[in-house]
Amino acid sequence: MELNKIRSLSDEELAAHEKTSAEQLFRLRFQVSMGQNDGVKKLRQLRKEIAQIKTVARERALGVRGASKDGGVPAAGKGAR
């Protein structure tokens, strides 16, 4: 899933997508350990997707994204030294 699509999800959809991706990752890891599957590329893709989802969720929790659109001071911009 692309980052733009992840950012457009609601908080509930984001949590649900994270849960399903984590379940897929668990099952795929189990299959690889049993020798049933050689899904190294899929493992890497799922780990990246979960990391992106967690990053977007954390940005929302901290209010990092969208702060400059509201006219507020950006949390970590060029002039934040």
C-alpha positions, 0 to 999 in steps of 0.5 A: 500500500502506498504512503498516500493511501495509508495517510488517507485512512481513518484512525480505525481503518489504520489500526485494523490494517495494522492488525491484519498486516501483523497477522499476515506477517506472523503467518508468513514467518511461520510458513517460512520457518516450516519451509513451506514458503520462500517469501522473503520479498513479501516479508520485507514488504509487510514489515515496511507497510507496518512501519509506515502505518505505525509512523503515520499513527505516531505522527497523528498522535503527536500532531506533526502532520497538518500543523502547518496547514492550520496556521500553527508553528510546525513542530520540526521545520527549518527554523526550529532550532 
